[in-house]
Amino acid sequence: MRFTAADEEKRRGVRRMKTIATGLLAFATLVFALATWAKAAGAGAWAGYLAAAAEAGMVGALADWFAVTALFRRPFGLPIPHTAIIPTKKDAFGRSLGDFVGENFLSGRVVRERLAALGIARRLGEWLAAPGSAERVTKEASAALRGVLAVLRDEDVQAVVAEAVTRRAAATSVAEPAGRMLGKVVADGGHHGVVDLIAVRVHDWLTENHAEVVQRVTQKTPGWTPRFIDHQVGERVYKELMRFVTDIRDDQDHPARGAIDNFLADFATELQTDPETIARVERAKGELLARPEVQDLIASTWAAVRSLVLNAAEDEDSELRRRIREGVRGFGARLATDPKLQAKADGWLQDAAQYLVETYRAEITSLISETVAGWDADDASRKIEANVGRDLQFIRINGTVVGALAGLLIHSVAVAFGG
């Protein structure tokens, strides 16, 4: 156990009070000796009164000296029973102190009553709503966020994110939700715009690549046919393709559009009901997730998010910090004025505090008892004496004074009744 400078100062104060108390005992002894001598020498009745008061004062001083000394050590080193109480009963005191703290300070009822009386939620709301508080909270939160991001290793976070996204995606069926969504899109006609766009793009491509289309067709014709016939076939195929695509583009009721509608509707139904289709989609999903490119893309999202958050946290005028400030200030204003929210927040705090004290009360009380048990008995006695010994010396002083007054009173009564 370490003694601090404050402890040493307290010990000096105890020594001063011991000197005063002992000096008062010595003074009472001297007065008793002189009064007894004066009484024997034939002095007046006053000598008897004085001797009786001094004698009782001596007895009171010695009794209280014994009582105070017995708390910390054995008087004169003698093995008198029930002395040196603190050194010999230190462990029992530690257990009793732990039990006392647990029963009177770490009970759920006491904690809830104290927290209810403090009104923490209202005070917190008033502080958050005060000028400058939201800015301070935002600044500290940003610093904490930057610290967390600086500590985290990118490769570890990327691995966790990739594993979590992959596991979540693998465990989630996409066929049936996709089928429901596709069915609703088809029913609402939402795919018509896509068909229109494709038709326009195909028409434009055919227009821009006339020669290439004809060439590709002629390359597939038999080698024994004349070239001019191959060219005519290619031109004919190209014109039919253009006519077909143009009709689809311009005619909203074209049979091909109806075929597309029927195909998409049937496919949406199969995605929801056909086990083989569902299995194929799920296998395709698994193969897609397993591709290195997809895994790299998932992992790289952390770097983008990290950079975005760091930049926003460092910039005082960023949208992130502005929204945090506004949110903190608004929450504080509401918490300071809304009794229902205050009651709810106070209830959460009380429940949390009650859970902590009831769950960890044994550990807290055992910490007290084990700490006291680990103290050296003599050091503990000296430390306790340094903190309370000064007041205990007043007991000796009071014992001397009260004893003297009691002795004087008893002597006076005895003389009055002819003693």
C-alpha positions in Angstrom: 0.0 0.0 0.0 1.5 3.3 -1.1 1.4 6.4 1.2 0.9 9.7 -0.6 2.0 13.1 0.4 -1.6 13.8 1.6 -1.4 10.8 3.8 1.9 12.0 5.3 0.3 15.4 6.0 -2.6 13.7 7.7 -0.2 11.6 9.8 1.6 14.7 11.0 -1.8 16.1 12.0 -2.5 13.0 14.0 0.8 13.2 15.8 0.1 16.8 16.7 -3.3 15.9 18.2 -1.7 12.9 20.1 0.8 15.4 21.6 -2.1 17.6 22.7 -4.1 14.8 24.2 -1.1 13.3 25.9 -0.1 16.7 27.2 -3.6 17.1 28.7 -3.2 13.8 30.5 0.2 14.9 31.8 -1.4 18.2 32.9 -4.2 16.3 34.8 -1.5 14.1 36.4 0.5 17.1 37.6 -2.6 18.8 38.9 -3.6 15.6 40.8 -0.2 15.4 42.3 -0.1 19.0 43.4 -3.7 18.9 44.7 -3.0 15.8 46.7 0.1 17.3 48.2 -1.8 20.5 49.0 -4.6 18.5 50.6 -2.1 16.6 52.7 -0.4 19.8 53.7 -3.7 21.1 55.2 -4.8 23.4 52.4 -8.5 24.3 52.1 -11.4 22.1 50.8 -10.6 23.3 47.3 -7.7 20.9 47.2 -10.0 17.9 47.5 -12.3 19.2 44.8 -9.3 19.8 42.5 -7.7 16.4 43.3 -11.0 14.6 42.6 -11.5 16.4 39.3 -7.9 15.7 38.2 -8.0 12.1 39.2 -11.2 11.4 37.2 -9.7 13.3 34.3 -6.7 11.0 34.4 -9.0 7.9 34.5 -11.0 9.2 31.6 -7.9 10.0 29.6 -6.3 6.6 30.2 -9.6 4.8 29.4 -10.0 6.6 26.1 -6.3 6.3 25.2 -6.7 2.5 25.7 -9.9 2.4 23.6 -8.4 4.5 20.7 -5.1 2.7 20.8 -6.8 -0.7 20.8 -8.3 0.0 17.4 -4.9 0.2 15.7 -2.4 -1.8 17.8 -1.9 -3.6 21.1 -1.4 -1.2 24.0 2.2 -1.6 25.3 2.5 -4.5 23.0 0.6 -6.8 25.4 -1.6 -9.5 23.9 -4.8 -8.2 25.5 -8.0 -9.7 24.0 -10.0 -7.6 21.6 -7.1 -5.1 20.9 -5.4 -4.3 17.5 -8.9 -4.6 16.1 -8.2 -3.2 12.6 -5.1 -5.2 11.8 -6.6 -8.5 13.1 -10.1 -7.9 11.7 -9.1 -6.3 8.4 -10.4 -9.0 6.1 -13.7 -9.2 8.0 -14.0 -5.4 7.7 -13.4 -5.7 4.0 -16.2 -8.3 3.6 -18.5 -6.2 5.7 -17.7 -3.1 3.7 -18.4 -4.9 0.5 -21.7 -6.3 1.7 -22.7 -2.8 3.0 -21.9 -1.2 -0.3 -23.7 -3.9 -2.2 -26.8 -3.8 0.0 -27.1 0.0 0.3 -25.6 1.5 -2.8 -25.7 -1.2 -5.5 -29.3 -2.2 -5.2 -31.6 -1.7 -8.2 -34.1 0.3 -6.2 -31.5 2.8 -4.9 -30.0 3.2 -8.3 -33.4 3.8 -10.0 -34.5 6.3 -7.4 -31.2 8.2 -7.6 -31.3 8.4 -11.4 -35.0 9.4 -11.4 -34.2 12.3 -9.0 -31.3 13.5 -11.3 -33.4 13.9 -14.4 -30.5 13.0 -16.6 -32.5 12.9 -19.9 -33.8 16.5 -19.4 -30.3 17.8 -18.5 -28.7 16.0 -21.4 -31.3 17.5 -23.7 -30.7 21.0 -22.4 -27.0 20.6 -22.9 -27.3 19.2 -26.4 -29.6 22.1 -27.4 -27.3 24.8 -25.9 -25.2 26.8 -28.4 -21.9 25.1 -29.2 -22.8 21.7 -27.8 -23.9 20.1 -31.1 -20.7 21.4 -32.7 -18.6 19.8 -29.9 -20.4 16.5 -30.1 -20.0 16.4 -33.9 -16.3 17.3 -33.6 -15.7 14.6 -31.0 -17.7 12.0 -33.0 -15.8 12.8 -36.2 -12.5 12.4 -34.3 -13.6 9.1 -32.9 -14.8 8.0 -36.3 -11.4 8.9 -37.9 -9.6 7.1 -35.1 -11.6 3.9 -35.7 -11.1 4.0 -39.4 -7.3 4.6 -38.9 -7.1 1.6 -36.6 -9.0 -0.8 -38.9 -6.9 -2.7 -41.4 -8.4 -2.3 -44.9 -7.7 -5.9 -45.9 -9.5 -7.2 -42.7 -12.5 -5.0 -43.3 -12.6 -5.9 -47.0 -12.5 -9.6 -46.2 -15.3 -9.2 -43.6 -17.5 -7.1 -46.0 -16.9 -9.5 -48.9 -17.7 -12.5 -46.8 -20.8 -10.9 -45.2 -22.2 -9.7 -48.6 -21.5 -13.1 -50.2 -23.0 -15.1 -47.4 -26.1 -12.8 -47.3 -26.5 -13.0 -51.1 -26.0 -16.7 -51.2 -28.6 -17.2 -48.4 -31.2 -15.0 -50.1 -33.3 -16.5 -52.9 -33.3 -14.1 -55.9 -35.5 -16.1 -58.4 -38.9 -15.7 -56.7 -38.5 -12.0 -55.8 -37.2 -11.3 -59.3 -40.2 -13.2 -60.7 -42.6 -11.2 -58.6 -41.0 -7.9 -59.7 -40.8 -8.9 -63.4 -44.5 -10.0 -63.3 -45.5 -6.6 -61.8 -43.4 -4.8 -64.4 -45.0 -6.7 -67.3 -48.5 -6.3 -65.9 -48.0 -2.5 -65.6 -46.4 -2.3 -69.0 -43.2 -1.0 -67.6 -41.1 -3.0 -70.1 -42.5 -1.3 -73.1 -40.0 1.5 -72.9 -37.2 -1.0 -72.9 -38.6 -2.7 -76.0 -39.0 0.6 -77.7 -35.4 1.5 -76.9 -34.1 -1.8 -78.2 -36.1 -1.5 -81.4 -34.8 2.0 -82.0 -31.2 0.9 -81.3 -31.4 -2.2 -83.6 -33.0 -0.1 -86.4 -30.2 2.5 -86.1 -27.5 -0.2 -86.0 -28.9 -1.8 -89.2 -29.0 1.6 -90.9 -25.4 2.3 -90.0 -24.1 -1.2 -90.9 -25.9 -2.0 -94.2 -22.9 -3.2 -96.0 -21.6 -5.3 -93.0 -25.0 -7.1 -92.7 -25.1 -7.9 -96.4 -21.5 -9.1 -96.3 -22.2 -11.4 -93.4 -25.2 -12.9 -95.1 -23.3 -13.5 -98.4 -20.5 -15.3 -96.4 -23.0 -17.9 -95.3 -24.3 -18.7 -98.8 -23.1 -21.9 -100.6 -19.9 -21.5 -102.5 -21.3 -22.7 -105.8 -23.8 -19.8 -106.2 -22.9 -16.8 -108.3 -21.7 -13.8 -106.4 -24.4 -11.5 -107.8 -27.1 -13.9 -106.5 -25.4 -13.9 -103.1 -25.5 -10.2 -103.1 -29.2 -10.2 -104.0 -29.9 -12.6 -101.2 -28.0 -10.4 -98.7 -29.9 -7.3 -99.8 -33.2 -9.2 -99.5 -32.4 -10.4 -96.0 -31.3 -6.9 -95.0 -34.5 -5.4 -96.3 -36.6 -8.0 -94.5 -34.7 -7.3 -91.3 -35.2 -3.6 -91.7 -38.9 -4.0 -92.4 -39.3 -6.3 -89.4 -37.5 -4.0 -87.0 -39.2 -0.9 -88.3 -42.6 -2.5 -87.9 -41.8 -3.4 -84.3 -40.5 0.1 -83.7 -43.5 1.8 -85.2 -46.4 -0.6 -84.4 -47.2 -0.8 -80.7 -49.6 -3.7 -81.4 -47.0 -5.7 -83.5 -47.3 -9.5 -82.9 -43.6 -9.6 -81.9 -44.3 -7.2 -79.1 -47.1 -9.5 -77.9 -44.8 -12.5 -78.1 -42.3 -10.6 -75.9 -45.0 -9.8 -73.4 -46.1 -13.4 -73.3 -42.5 -14.6 -72.9 -41.7 -12.2 -70.1 -45.0 -13.1 -68.3 -44.3 -16.8 -68.6 -40.7 -16.3 -67.5 -41.9 -14.3 -64.4 -44.3 -17.2 -63.5 -41.6 -19.8 -64.0 -39.2 -17.8 -61.7 -41.8 -18.1 -59.0 -43.1 -21.6 -59.5 -40.9 -23.8 -61.7 -38.2 -25.6 -59.6 -35.9 -26.1 -62.5 -35.9 -22.5 -63.5 -35.4 -21.4 -59.9 -32.5 -23.8 -59.6 -30.9 -22.5 -62.7 -31.2 -18.9 -61.6 -29.7 -19.8 -58.1 -26.8 -21.6 -59.8 -26.2 -18.7 -62.0 -26.2 -16.4 -59.0 -23.7 -18.6 -57.2 -21.4 -18.7 -60.2 -21.6 -14.9 -60.5 -20.8 -14.4 -56.8 -17.8 -16.8 -57.1 -16.2 -14.9 -59.9 -13.0 -13.0 -58.8 -14.2 -9.8 -60.6 -17.4 -9.7 -58.5 -15.4 -10.4 -55.2 -13.0 -7.7 -56.1 -15.9 -5.3 -56.7 -17.5 -6.1 -53.4 -14.3 -5.8 -51.5 -13.4 -2.5 -53.2 -16.6 -0.9 -51.9 -15.0 -0.6 -48.5 -12.2 1.6 -49.9 -14.7 3.9 -51.5 -16.9 4.1 -48.4 -13.8 4.7 -46.2 -12.5 7.5 -48.3 -16.0 9.1 -48.5 -16.5 8.9 -44.8 -13.0 10.2 -43.9 -13.4 13.2 -46.2 -16.8 14.0 -44.8 -15.6 13.6 -41.2 -12.6 16.0 -41.8 -14.6 18.7 -43.6 -16.5 20.8 -41.1 -18.8 22.0 -43.9 -19.6 18.5 -45.2 -23.1 17.3 -45.6 -22.4 14.5 -43.1 -21.2 16.8 -40.3 -24.0 19.3 -41.0 -26.6 16.7 -40.7 -25.1 15.3 -37.5 -25.1 18.8 -36.0 -28.7 19.4 -37.0 -29.7 16.0 -35.7 -28.0 16.4 -32.4 -29.4 19.9 -31.9 -32.9 18.8 -32.8 -32.8 15.7 -30.6 -31.5 17.8 -27.7 -34.3 20.4 -28.1 -36.9 17.6 -28.2 -35.4 15.8 -25.3 -35.3 19.0 -23.2 -39.0 19.7 -23.8 -40.8 16.4 -24.4 -41.8 14.7 -21.1 -42.7 11.5 -22.8 -39.3 11.2 -24.5 -37.6 12.2 -21.2 -39.5 9.4 -19.3 -38.6 6.9 -22.0 -34.9 7.9 -22.0 -34.7 7.9 -18.2 -36.4 4.5 -18.2 -33.7 3.1 -20.5 -31.0 4.5 -18.4 -32.5 3.1 -15.2 -33.0 -0.3 -16.8 -29.4 -0.3 -18.0 -28.1 0.8 -14.6 -30.2 -1.7 -12.7 -29.0 -4.5 -15.0 -25.4 -3.5 -14.5 -25.5 -3.3 -10.7 -27.6 -6.5 -10.3 -25.5 -8.4 -12.7 -22.1 -7.3 -11.5 -22.8 -6.5 -7.9 -20.9 -9.6 -6.7 -17.9 -8.6 -8.7 -17.9 -5.1 -7.4 -18.3 -6.1 -3.8 -15.7 -8.8 -4.2 -13.3 -6.2 -5.6 -13.7 -4.2 -2.4 -13.2 -7.2 -0.1 -10.3 -8.6 -2.1 -8.6 -5.2 -2.3 -8.8 -4.8 1.5 -7.6 -8.4 2.0 -4.6 -7.6 -0.1 -3.5 -4.8 2.1 -0.7 -5.2 4.6 -2.3 -5.3 8.0 0.1 -2.8 9.6 0.1 -0.5 6.5 -3.7 -0.6 6.5 -3.9 0.3 10.2 -1.5 3.2 9.7 -3.4 4.5 6.6 -6.8 4.3 8.4 -5.3 6.0 11.5 -3.9 8.8 9.3 -7.4 9.5 7.9 -9.5 9.2 11.1 -6.9 9.3 13.9 -7.0 13.1 14.3 -10.7 13.0 15.2 -10.1 10.0 17.5 -7.7 12.1 19.5 -10.5 14.4 20.4 -12.1 11.4 22.1 -9.1 11.3 24.4 -9.3 15.1 25.0 -13.1 14.9 25.6 -12.5 11.9 27.9 -10.1 13.9 30.0 -12.4 16.9 30.3 -15.6 15.0 30.8 -13.9 12.7 33.3 -12.7 15.7 35.3 -16.1 17.3 35.3 -17.7 14.0 36.4 -15.1 13.5 39.1 -15.8 17.1 40.4 -19.5 16.4 40.4 -19.2 13.1 42.2 -16.9 14.6 44.8 -19.2 17.6 45.3 -22.3 15.3 45.8 -20.3 13.1 48.2 -19.2 16.2 50.3 -22.8 17.5 50.2 -24.1 14.3 51.7 -21.5 14.3 54.4 -18.9 12.0 52.6 
